[in-house]
Each structure stands twice: as C-alpha cells, then as structure tokens.
Amino acid sequence: MTMEASHHTPEPPVHIEEHFVPMPEYSSTDPVGYYNPVIICFNPKSSEHLEYSSNGIPLLDCLADIGLSDPDAPVFEDEIQKGRERIRFVLKWPGYEHVIWEDSFSIIGPYGNPITRRELAFLIARQFKDFVAKCDELDIPCTEPEWAVGANGYDVPSMCLSSLWNPADGVWQASIRVRSMVDW
C-alpha cells in the first residue's frame, strides 16, 4: 500500500467577532415625565451558548425557545402595577433612521399574569426577524453600509439579544450584538 502526499492547503483559522450595535437615540415629541429606567438582561442559561455571546442570546434561540436563563421569570410586574397592559417597542438600527418600526406588546399573559422572559425574548426576536425581512423585501437603503441588514449585511442568525431598556416612560428598545466571521 502506498501513501500519497496530501497537497491540501489548510483553511485559514476563522474567528468570530462580536460588536455592540450602536442604536440610534430614541427621540419623541411626547412629553416625558419622570420614569424609572429599567434594563432587562438576556443571558444564556449554560456555557454551551457562551461560544456565541457572553452578553446575550442568539435571536434564533429566542425564536426556538432554547438557551435563555430564567425563561419563566415574569417581567413588567412594575408596569402592570402602574396600570399598564401594553408597552411600546421601538426598533432603531444604524443607517435605517428613516425607517419607523414600532409595535405595541401586551405585557399580560393569557392567564392574567405578567408575560415571561421567554415570551418577551420571542416577541423581540420576531420584531428583528420581520424588520430584516422587510428591509430585504422592499430593498430599503442603508445610509451606513457597515450596519446593513439582510442579504447584504447582518442577518438574524448573526444577531444576539443583550437587553431591553426604556429610554422613556412606557417605551422600550432592545440592545443587540452582532457576530461576524473574520480570518485570523
């Protein structure tokens, strides 16, 4: 038996870089009174997800209902105590400031309890999935090409949900991190 020398050139090592997406600042003409700023963090439940992100959970995992730490914990109990039944979600993405993407979420679950972290993560991930799909479908231009989404930029599998925070009373925005593969 003879062995031939392999002339296979090894692939260059690949490294995953992760970047915080600098979301455009929320602004409104609505009068903003005093409010208590809140941040809801979304962390992976086990180290198996740390290969993706040490600060967030992949949006695909949010959509598939896997990997979220403390998924059944209720959220928005304080908002419900204030008499709110819904929150306003505002999606802002660099280069798409001309796109208005807002929705209203019920914060009360089907049995009258506050929604859970799992339900909230799913709602947020679905918003980003729909946003990316709509930007692709309508070929919406991005004024900052390094932050483009869809076929010519970041897609949903490259996005991780880090947190949800309120820049104003009753208004909530998500913090997202994106991953990209780079050669070493």
PASEBA-1860 file (N, C-alpha, C; in nm, 3 decimals):
! residues 184
1> MTMEASHH> 0.084/-0.117/0.000/0.000/0.000/0.000/0.089/0.123/0.000 ~ 0.060/0.216/-0.089/0.140/0.338/-0.094/0.057/0.455/-0.046 ~ 0.122/0.546/0.013/0.054/0.666/0.060/0.099/0.784/-0.024 ~ 0.005/0.859/-0.073/0.038/0.978/-0.149/0.038/1.097/-0.055 ~ 0.125/1.189/-0.082/0.131/1.310/0.000/0.008/1.395/-0.027 ~ -0.045/1.446/0.077/-0.161/1.533/0.064/-0.116/1.673/0.027 ~ -0.179/1.727/-0.073/-0.147/1.863/-0.115/-0.257/1.960/-0.077 ~ -0.334/1.921/0.023/-0.445/2.004/0.070/-0.390/2.123/0.148
9> TPEPPVHI> -0.430/2.241/0.110/-0.390/2.361/0.182/-0.491/2.384/0.293 ~ -0.444/2.392/0.416/-0.539/2.411/0.526/-0.611/2.546/0.514 ~ -0.736/2.545/0.557/-0.815/2.668/0.559/-0.757/2.760/0.666 ~ -0.759/2.890/0.640/-0.712/2.981/0.745/-0.808/2.976/0.864 ~ -0.755/2.991/0.984/-0.843/2.988/1.101/-0.944/3.102/1.094 ~ -1.063/3.073/1.144/-1.169/3.172/1.145/-1.199/3.209/1.290 ~ -1.224/3.334/1.311/-1.254/3.386/1.444/-1.388/3.460/1.436 ~ -1.469/3.446/1.539/-1.596/3.518/1.543/-1.577/3.646/1.624
17> EEHFVPMP> -1.604/3.758/1.559/-1.601/3.886/1.629/-1.744/3.926/1.662 ~ -1.757/3.992/1.774/-1.889/4.035/1.817/-1.885/4.184/1.845 ~ -1.987/4.255/1.800/-1.991/4.400/1.816/-2.128/4.444/1.868 ~ -2.125/4.541/1.956/-2.247/4.604/2.003/-2.299/4.694/1.891 ~ -2.427/4.688/1.862/-2.486/4.772/1.759/-2.521/4.907/1.822 ~ -2.461/5.015/1.771/-2.488/5.147/1.829/-2.624/5.200/1.782 ~ -2.727/5.163/1.856/-2.863/5.200/1.818/-2.881/5.352/1.820 ~ -2.949/5.404/1.717/-2.978/5.548/1.718/-3.061/5.585/1.841
25> EYSSTDPV> -3.040/5.706/1.888/-3.109/5.751/2.008/-3.258/5.768/1.982 ~ -3.335/5.724/2.078/-3.480/5.743/2.071/-3.512/5.888/2.100 ~ -3.599/5.946/2.019/-3.647/6.081/2.048/-3.796/6.086/2.021 ~ -3.862/6.168/2.095/-4.007/6.176/2.082/-4.053/6.317/2.112 ~ -4.165/6.353/2.053/-4.226/6.481/2.086/-4.321/6.465/2.204 ~ -4.342/6.339/2.247/-4.429/6.315/2.362/-4.364/6.375/2.487 ~ -4.443/6.439/2.571/-4.385/6.488/2.696/-4.340/6.370/2.781 ~ -4.220/6.378/2.830/-4.165/6.269/2.912/-4.152/6.319/3.054
33> GYYNPVII> -4.227/6.257/3.142/-4.217/6.290/3.283/-4.112/6.201/3.348 ~ -4.111/6.200/3.478/-4.017/6.116/3.550/-4.052/5.969/3.527 ~ -3.951/5.889/3.508/-3.971/5.746/3.498/-3.847/5.677/3.555 ~ -3.865/5.553/3.592/-3.756/5.475/3.649/-3.692/5.393/3.539 ~ -3.568/5.428/3.498/-3.503/5.349/3.393/-3.482/5.204/3.438 ~ -3.511/5.112/3.349/-3.500/4.969/3.379/-3.426/4.901/3.264 ~ -3.345/4.803/3.298/-3.278/4.721/3.196/-3.311/4.575/3.227 ~ -3.360/4.504/3.127/-3.386/4.361/3.138/-3.279/4.291/3.055
41> CFNPKSSE> -3.190/4.215/3.121/-3.081/4.147/3.050/-3.123/4.008/3.006 ~ -3.069/3.965/2.894/-3.097/3.832/2.840/-2.965/3.757/2.830 ~ -2.948/3.660/2.918/-2.824/3.583/2.923/-2.850/3.437/2.890 ~ -2.747/3.370/2.836/-2.764/3.226/2.810/-2.768/3.150/2.942 ~ -2.841/3.037/2.941/-2.855/2.962/3.066/-2.738/2.869/3.094 ~ -2.658/2.839/2.993/-2.546/2.749/3.017/-2.427/2.790/2.933 ~ -2.313/2.735/2.968/-2.190/2.770/2.899/-2.189/2.724/2.753 ~ -2.278/2.631/2.715/-2.279/2.588/2.575/-2.314/2.702/2.482
49> HLEYSSNG> -2.384/2.804/2.533/-2.419/2.918/2.448/-2.315/3.029/2.453 ~ -2.216/3.018/2.541/-2.116/3.122/2.552/-2.027/3.130/2.429 ~ -2.023/3.024/2.347/-1.945/3.031/2.224/-2.004/3.137/2.131 ~ -2.133/3.165/2.144/-2.197/3.265/2.061/-2.178/3.405/2.118 ~ -2.205/3.419/2.243/-2.204/3.552/2.303/-2.195/3.540/2.454 ~ -2.109/3.621/2.510/-2.102/3.622/2.655/-2.199/3.726/2.710 ~ -2.260/3.800/2.621/-2.352/3.906/2.665/-2.475/3.907/2.575 ~ -2.555/3.805/2.587/-2.676/3.799/2.507/-2.704/3.658/2.460
57> IPLLDCLA> -2.816/3.644/2.393/-2.859/3.515/2.343/-2.896/3.529/2.196 ~ -2.855/3.434/2.112/-2.887/3.445/1.969/-3.038/3.460/1.946 ~ -3.074/3.546/1.851/-3.216/3.565/1.820/-3.280/3.434/1.774 ~ -3.205/3.350/1.704/-3.261/3.222/1.661/-3.298/3.136/1.782 ~ -3.219/3.144/1.889/-3.252/3.070/2.011/-3.377/3.129/2.077 ~ -3.392/3.261/2.071/-3.513/3.324/2.126/-3.636/3.277/2.049 ~ -3.624/3.264/1.917/-3.737/3.220/1.835/-3.767/3.072/1.857 ~ -3.663/2.993/1.889/-3.681/2.849/1.909/-3.707/2.814/2.056
65> DIGLSDPD> -3.707/2.914/2.143/-3.733/2.894/2.285/-3.630/2.800/2.349 ~ -3.502/2.827/2.322/-3.396/2.749/2.385/-3.286/2.843/2.438 ~ -3.219/2.799/2.542/-3.097/2.862/2.588/-3.108/2.985/2.676 ~ -3.226/3.033/2.706/-3.240/3.155/2.784/-3.236/3.125/2.934 ~ -3.158/3.201/3.005/-3.152/3.190/3.150/-3.282/3.239/3.212 ~ -3.332/3.164/3.308/-3.452/3.200/3.385/-3.570/3.236/3.293 ~ -3.605/3.146/3.200/-3.705/3.178/3.099/-3.847/3.202/3.152 ~ -3.881/3.144/3.266/-4.018/3.156/3.316/-4.037/3.270/3.416
73> APVFEDEI> -3.932/3.348/3.438/-3.944/3.461/3.530/-4.035/3.567/3.469 ~ -4.127/3.621/3.550/-4.216/3.725/3.497/-4.141/3.856/3.475 ~ -4.187/3.932/3.377/-4.131/4.065/3.352/-4.245/4.168/3.350 ~ -4.210/4.291/3.372/-4.304/4.404/3.367/-4.405/4.407/3.481 ~ -4.373/4.344/3.593/-4.464/4.349/3.708/-4.486/4.494/3.753 ~ -4.380/4.575/3.752/-4.394/4.716/3.792/-4.483/4.793/3.696 ~ -4.470/4.763/3.566/-4.553/4.831/3.467/-4.701/4.796/3.487 ~ -4.726/4.671/3.517/-4.865/4.627/3.540/-4.921/4.693/3.665
81> QKGRERIR> -4.837/4.707/3.769/-4.881/4.775/3.891/-4.916/4.921/3.864 ~ -4.854/4.980/3.763/-4.885/5.119/3.724/-5.014/5.126/3.642 ~ -5.073/5.009/3.613/-5.196/5.007/3.536/-5.176/4.986/3.387 ~ -5.052/4.962/3.345/-5.025/4.940/3.203/-5.058/4.797/3.164 ~ -5.109/4.780/3.045/-5.133/4.647/2.990/-5.045/4.621/2.869 ~ -4.988/4.728/2.814/-4.905/4.716/2.694/-4.782/4.805/2.708 ~ -4.679/4.771/2.632/-4.562/4.859/2.621/-4.544/4.891/2.473 ~ -4.476/4.999/2.446/-4.444/5.038/2.309/-4.299/4.997/2.281
89> FVLKWPGY> -4.279/4.915/2.179/-4.146/4.869/2.140/-4.102/4.949/2.018 ~ -3.983/5.006/2.026/-3.927/5.085/1.916/-3.799/5.019/1.870 ~ -3.793/4.982/1.742/-3.672/4.922/1.686/-3.601/5.030/1.606 ~ -3.479/5.058/1.646/-3.395/5.155/1.575/-3.267/5.082/1.537 ~ -3.218/5.108/1.416/-3.096/5.042/1.367/-3.014/5.145/1.292 ~ -2.881/5.148/1.315/-2.799/5.248/1.246/-2.811/5.235/1.093 ~ -2.825/5.349/1.028/-2.838/5.351/0.883/-2.981/5.339/0.835 ~ -3.072/5.309/0.927/-3.213/5.296/0.893/-3.297/5.393/0.977
97> EHVIWEDS> -3.241/5.506/1.010/-3.315/5.603/1.090/-3.442/5.650/1.018 ~ -3.442/5.638/0.886/-3.558/5.679/0.807/-3.672/5.575/0.812 ~ -3.646/5.460/0.873/-3.748/5.355/0.886/-3.810/5.365/1.026 ~ -3.940/5.381/1.029/-4.011/5.385/1.158/-4.064/5.245/1.185 ~ -4.011/5.182/1.291/-4.052/5.046/1.325/-4.093/5.043/1.470 ~ -4.220/5.045/1.494/-4.273/5.043/1.631/-4.386/4.942/1.639 ~ -4.402/4.886/1.758/-4.512/4.795/1.782/-4.553/4.808/1.928 ~ -4.666/4.754/1.960/-4.717/4.754/2.096/-4.733/4.609/2.139
105> FSIIGPYG> -4.677/4.575/2.255/-4.685/4.439/2.308/-4.774/4.436/2.430 ~ -4.856/4.333/2.439/-4.928/4.308/2.563/-4.827/4.254/2.665 ~ -4.832/4.306/2.786/-4.740/4.258/2.889/-4.813/4.168/2.988 ~ -4.936/4.136/2.954/-5.015/4.045/3.037/-5.035/3.916/2.959 ~ -4.998/3.804/3.020/-5.008/3.674/2.956/-5.152/3.625/2.945 ~ -5.170/3.508/2.886/-5.305/3.455/2.862/-5.386/3.426/2.989 ~ -5.319/3.408/3.102/-5.391/3.378/3.227/-5.394/3.497/3.323 ~ -5.366/3.615/3.270/-5.371/3.737/3.352/-5.243/3.767/3.428
113> NPITRREL> -5.140/3.683/3.412/-5.012/3.705/3.478/-4.921/3.786/3.386 ~ -4.814/3.846/3.443/-4.718/3.914/3.357/-4.655/3.814/3.258 ~ -4.620/3.863/3.139/-4.552/3.774/3.045/-4.416/3.735/3.102 ~ -4.358/3.630/3.047/-4.230/3.578/3.096/-4.115/3.628/3.008 ~ -3.996/3.609/3.058/-3.875/3.645/2.981/-3.874/3.570/2.848 ~ -3.917/3.444/2.849/-3.921/3.363/2.727/-4.015/3.427/2.624 ~ -4.135/3.466/2.669/-4.232/3.528/2.578/-4.181/3.662/2.526 ~ -4.119/3.739/2.614/-4.065/3.869/2.574/-3.951/3.852/2.473
121> AFLIARQF> -3.860/3.758/2.499/-3.748/3.735/2.407/-3.800/3.695/2.269 ~ -3.903/3.612/2.266/-3.963/3.571/2.139/-4.022/3.691/2.065 ~ -4.098/3.775/2.136/-4.159/3.893/2.073/-4.054/3.986/2.014 ~ -3.946/4.008/2.087/-3.840/4.096/2.039/-3.770/4.034/1.917 ~ -3.736/3.907/1.927/-3.667/3.839/1.815/-3.753/3.842/1.689 ~ -3.883/3.823/1.706/-3.973/3.826/1.590/-3.973/3.965/1.526 ~ -3.965/4.070/1.606/-3.960/4.206/1.551/-3.835/4.224/1.464 ~ -3.721/4.177/1.513/-3.598/4.191/1.435/-3.603/4.105/1.309
129> KDFVAKCD> -3.658/3.986/1.320/-3.673/3.899/1.203/-3.760/3.968/1.097 ~ -3.872/4.025/1.139/-3.963/4.093/1.047/-3.898/4.219/0.988 ~ -3.823/4.292/1.071/-3.753/4.412/1.025/-3.654/4.378/0.914 ~ -3.571/4.277/0.938/-3.471/4.236/0.839/-3.541/4.190/0.710 ~ -3.646/4.110/0.724/-3.720/4.061/0.606/-3.779/4.177/0.527 ~ -3.837/4.275/0.596/-3.899/4.390/0.528/-3.793/4.476/0.459 ~ -3.678/4.495/0.523/-3.570/4.572/0.460/-3.524/4.504/0.332 ~ -3.516/4.371/0.334/-3.480/4.295/0.214/-3.589/4.303/0.108
137> ELDIPCTE> -3.712/4.277/0.150/-3.825/4.272/0.056/-3.842/4.405/-0.017 ~ -3.830/4.515/0.056/-3.850/4.647/-0.004/-3.721/4.711/-0.052 ~ -3.609/4.639/-0.036/-3.478/4.689/-0.076/-3.453/4.829/-0.017 ~ -3.476/4.839/0.113/-3.461/4.968/0.182/-3.312/5.001/0.194 ~ -3.273/5.119/0.147/-3.131/5.155/0.152/-3.083/5.182/0.295 ~ -2.959/5.149/0.319/-2.895/5.174/0.447/-2.793/5.287/0.428 ~ -2.803/5.391/0.508/-2.711/5.504/0.495/-2.576/5.478/0.561 ~ -2.564/5.368/0.634/-2.437/5.328/0.696/-2.411/5.183/0.655
145> PEWAVGAN> -2.348/5.162/0.538/-2.334/5.027/0.481/-2.273/4.923/0.576 ~ -2.190/4.964/0.669/-2.131/4.868/0.762/-2.234/4.810/0.858 ~ -2.353/4.870/0.865/-2.460/4.821/0.952/-2.580/4.770/0.872 ~ -2.563/4.749/0.742/-2.673/4.699/0.660/-2.724/4.565/0.714 ~ -2.853/4.541/0.693/-2.914/4.415/0.736/-2.967/4.341/0.614 ~ -2.987/4.211/0.631/-3.045/4.130/0.524/-2.940/4.066/0.437 ~ -2.974/4.046/0.312/-2.886/3.975/0.219/-2.751/4.044/0.203 ~ -2.747/4.175/0.219/-2.622/4.250/0.201/-2.561/4.294/0.333
153> GYDVPSMC> -2.601/4.230/0.441/-2.548/4.272/0.571/-2.575/4.170/0.678 ~ -2.604/4.218/0.797/-2.629/4.129/0.909/-2.766/4.063/0.896 ~ -2.768/3.932/0.918/-2.894/3.858/0.913/-2.931/3.816/1.056 ~ -3.050/3.762/1.071/-3.098/3.724/1.203/-3.005/3.624/1.273 ~ -2.949/3.523/1.203/-2.858/3.431/1.273/-2.733/3.498/1.330 ~ -2.699/3.616/1.283/-2.580/3.684/1.335/-2.611/3.777/1.452 ~ -2.738/3.786/1.491/-2.779/3.882/1.595/-2.805/3.813/1.729 ~ -2.764/3.882/1.837/-2.789/3.835/1.973/-2.862/3.944/2.050
161> LSSLWNPA> -2.961/3.903/2.126/-3.035/3.996/2.212/-2.961/4.010/2.344 ~ -2.917/4.131/2.376/-2.846/4.156/2.502/-2.939/4.205/2.611 ~ -3.021/4.304/2.577/-3.108/4.360/2.681/-3.223/4.437/2.618 ~ -3.316/4.472/2.704/-3.427/4.559/2.669/-3.426/4.669/2.773 ~ -3.437/4.792/2.730/-3.430/4.905/2.821/-3.531/5.011/2.780 ~ -3.563/5.098/2.873/-3.664/5.200/2.845/-3.601/5.339/2.838 ~ -3.591/5.397/2.717/-3.538/5.533/2.705/-3.638/5.640/2.746 ~ -3.764/5.600/2.761/-3.870/5.692/2.806/-3.979/5.608/2.873
169> DGVWQASI> -4.065/5.673/2.943/-4.171/5.604/3.015/-4.262/5.529/2.918 ~ -4.272/5.397/2.935/-4.359/5.316/2.851/-4.303/5.280/2.715 ~ -4.180/5.325/2.685/-4.115/5.299/2.556/-3.993/5.211/2.581 ~ -3.978/5.106/2.498/-3.870/5.010/2.519/-3.794/4.986/2.390 ~ -3.661/4.972/2.402/-3.573/4.942/2.290/-3.484/4.825/2.328 ~ -3.444/4.747/2.228/-3.354/4.635/2.252/-3.210/4.674/2.221 ~ -3.118/4.617/2.297/-2.975/4.626/2.267/-2.935/4.496/2.200 ~ -2.869/4.507/2.086/-2.834/4.391/2.005/-2.683/4.389/1.984
177> RVRSMVDW> -2.629/4.269/1.981/-2.489/4.247/1.942/-2.492/4.165/1.814 ~ -2.395/4.188/1.728/-2.387/4.113/1.602/-2.254/4.040/1.596 ~ -2.258/3.924/1.529/-2.138/3.841/1.513/-2.101/3.839/1.366 ~ -1.972/3.836/1.342/-1.924/3.816/1.205/-1.797/3.734/1.211 ~ -1.778/3.654/1.105/-1.660/3.569/1.096/-1.549/3.646/1.026 ~ -1.430/3.640/1.084/-1.314/3.706/1.024/-1.199/3.606/1.021 ~ -1.116/3.619/0.921/-0.995/3.535/0.914/-0.894/3.584/1.015 ~ -0.824/3.490/1.071/-0.715/3.526/1.165/-0.587/3.535/1.093
END
